[in-house]
């Protein structure tokens, strides 16, 4: 017997929920599925974009958040990368750069995926990718 898994939804600890919601919702186009309250000042949010789900959770409880992000904590976020299918990588790159997102131009990985890397406001990696043989642009 195997387990019938139906999807994957990573949970990311974020420093500032309104900033993260604006990024995932307003820049990347994720829709809110459910939140722990009204508005953007919530502690938890579940977001969806087509077949991609992500949950955001505040890293600190009320009154415990430091004035600035903890450097070592943010640096450790680089160990996490969300890989998302995206066929139009050139268009995605132009859009992200126009939105002020730190993104690298698409390139082909040794294993045949054309990939565009970016980071979210908390330093988590994002990789938009598509099989290189299925794209017209190669680098």
C-alpha positions, 0 to 999 in steps of 0.5 A, spaced: 500 500 500 502 507 498 499 513 501 495 517 496 498 524 497 494 529 493 498 536 493 504 539 497 503 545 501 510 548 504 509 552 510 514 558 510 516 562 516 516 570 514 518 576 518 512 581 516 506 578 513 503 584 510 510 584 506 510 577 504 502 577 502 503 583 497 509 579 494 506 572 493 499 575 492 500 582 488 506 580 485 506 573 483 499 572 483 497 567 488 490 567 491 488 567 498 485 560 500 484 562 507 487 566 513 487 567 520 483 573 520 481 579 516 486 584 512 494 583 511 495 583 519 494 576 520 499 570 523 497 565 517 495 565 510 494 559 505 495 561 498 494 558 491 496 559 484 493 554 479 496 547 482 501 551 487 500 552 494 504 555 499 502 557 507 505 563 510 506 563 518 509 569 522 515 567 525 514 571 531 508 572 536 505 579 537 510 583 541 516 578 540 518 581 533 525 584 533 525 591 529 529 588 524 530 581 521 535 576 524 541 576 519 543 568 521 535 566 520 534 570 514 541 567 511 538 560 513 532 561 508 537 560 502 537 553 504 530 553 502 527 553 494 520 553 491 520 550 484 515 552 480 513 550 473 513 556 468 513 556 461 514 563 459 521 564 463 523 570 459 516 574 460 516 572 467 523 575 468 521 581 465 515 582 469 519 580 476 525 585 474 519 590 472 516 589 479 523 590 483 524 583 484 531 580 485 532 575 479 537 572 475 536 571 467 533 564 465 539 559 464 539 551 462 541 547 468 546 541 466 540 536 467 536 540 462 531 544 465 531 552 463 531 556 470 529 563 473 532 564 480 529 569 484 528 570 492 522 572 496 522 578 501 524 573 507 530 570 502 527 564 500 529 561 494 524 561 488 525 557 481 521 558 475 523 552 471 521 549 464 524 543 460 529 546 456 527 542 450 520 545 450 522 552 450 524 556 444 529 560 448 536 557 450 542 560 454 
